[in-house]
Amino acid sequence: MNKHVEPDLARSKAAAGARPDINDTTKTAVESTMLNPRFYTTDFDEMDRLDVSGVREEWDELIAEMRSDPNKGHFKRNADWDQIDIDALPDELRREFIDFLVSSLTAEFSGCVLYKEMKRRGTNKEICELFGLMSRDESRHAGFINDALKEFNIGVNMGFLAKAKKYTYFRPKFIYYATYLSEKIGYARYITIYRHLQKNPDKRFHPIFKWFEEWCNDEFRHGEAFSLIMRSDPKLLSGANVYWIKFFLLAVFSTMYVRDHARPAFHKALDIGIEDYDMKVFRLTSEITKQVFPITLDLDHPGFIACVRKLNRINDQVNAAEERGGISGKVAKAFHMGRAGLTFARLYMIPTKSNAIPVKSRLQPVW
């Protein structure tokens, strides 16, 4: 039996053959690149065997909170939704803002598809309930973003996206590490932007930012769920797995740094310095991950910022090589990708900081 085939949504004729007419935003969401959010599949049978009895008290508390559905009525437009003309935005800002929305939608919908598939395949009632609740939340998030895009007639065809997007197989433990970090860094990003715009409302060029406060609480709760899953099996947080934790910390942080620097007009419009913002998000995320990970990155090591800056420069060179095309473009791209690999290896060699994990570590959002 194949334990990790792609979700049924992705195994249709539309994925393999006939393609409906799709707009540019849908094409962007379907693309698979190093920086674009991915869709994942995994060994669902292994996930179905999860045993959370070792974190029972905190688990029951979290599930009860999620069942209560505190954001049930949040993702609806109200009088706070100001009408804007997206064509009135400067060209670069419009392009980067749409890219931000499409990337965010793809990431949210990726979680929705993965969690829904786990619920559909599983028999473990506790795990199935968790993934059903998280799928509900991510579906709302993706739908809310898509409504904002549809307002400008550029909505993503999410049915086609689920069928046509390439799926990447990750072992369950890699799903836990990557998704935990994705949810927690998503929280840190949203709350940092939200608090900044509270102090600078004149920089809020779109109403969707007003919804970030409650939204980021969903992200926080989802991260807590993966924290409890990892703490329920100490092997996931010790031994050779610590090296994998370090890898995912560096991969998630460096990807965010490079992706954010690809949107200078977006951050300028928000009046946010990209590197200062990223480092603030990294520090908040690192404080949060102390609840579960036995290590944290040394963000103050001079080699850290030097390496992520270099990765950003290399990414620009990779993009330039792709635009050039032809044999010379392919050779240049391969060369720069090799440089990126070596730079990431240097980043990986920077020593980490040890962390003593508290016995009881259920967190509340950090304001």
Secondary structure by P-SEA (a helix, b strand, c coil): cccccccccccccccccccccccaaaaaaaccccccccccccaaaaaaacccccaaaaaaaaaaaaaaccccccccccccccccccccccaaaaaaaaaaaaaaaaaaaaaaaaaaaaaaaccaaaaaaaaaaaaaaaaaaaaaaaaaaaaaccccaaaaaaacbbbbbbcaaaaaaaaaaaaaaaaaaaaaaaaaaaacccccccccccaaaaaaaaaaaaaaaaaaaaaaccccccccaaaaaaaaaaaaaaaaaaaaaacaaaaaaacccaaaaaaaaaaaaaaaaccccccccccccaaaaaaaaaaaaaaaaaaaaaaaccaaaaaaaaaaaaaaaaaaaaaaacbbbbbbccccccccccc
